[in-house]
Amino acid sequence: MKFPHKIIFFFIVILLGGCSATGEKFTAPVLTNQETSTIYFMRKSMLLGAAGCRTVLVNGKDFGCIKSGGFLRINIEPGKQNITLPKITETDWADETTVDEVFNAGEIYYFEWTNELEDFYVIPAGALVITGGKTNNSIIKHTEKSALPILKKLRSSI
């Protein structure tokens, strides 16, 4: 009996494709309020962690999440803020990521969440296989010049 590799591959692509951002394509940055700070969070499309939607917390308040290949635009009060992207589940390979930043009213900021595989292991356990690993994840602050080429490839996570 031949193993149906093509069928399995097709279902994996369908499954992971459903976890990517499918909203409107990014067109241009928009400052929606001169009295607040606008932040664009972005996440490039990649297979690692594609099934999870990374929650964005500012001072503990949930502002939504960024999907693989997506961006999220939020408005916050100016001043010093703590941005946290926590683990999605206990078994999530990506650890919580945090950054503190001072935001000015009427300005637009750009941050990218990245996740790269650092270590991967496979342990055969009879008929089962146990996998695990470690990732290196971070929040990168971008300028408008470096952020726009990335954002133009992304879709809204909302």
C-alpha positions, 0 to 999 in steps of 0.5 A: 500500500502506498502512503498518500504523501500528497494528500497529507501535505494538502491537508497540512497546507489547508490547516496551516493556511487557516491560521494566517492573517486574512484581513485587508492587505496593508496599504499605508500607515494611518495616524487615527488620533493626534492625542494618542500613539499609534502602534503597528505590530507585525509578524512575518509569515513563517511555518514556525508557530503559524498555528498560534495568534500572538496576543499583544498586551500593553500594561496588561490590557489585551489589544488583540493578537497578530497572526502569522503574516499579519499586522495589528494597529492599536492606539494607546495613551502616550507615556511609558508603556510595557508591551508583552507578547505572552506564551500562547499555551504552556507547551508553546516553544516561544517564551514571553517577550516584553519591551518597555518604550516611551510613546509620544502623542501623534506619532506612529511606532512599528514593532515586529515579533520574530520567532526563530528555531534555535534547537530541535530534537526528536526522541523515538518512543516505540511507535510514538515520536516525541518532539521538542525544541527551543526558539529565540523570539524577540520584539524588534523596533523598526523605523518607518523606512524599515517597517513599510517593506515588511508591512506591505506584504502583510494582512490585517490580523483582525 
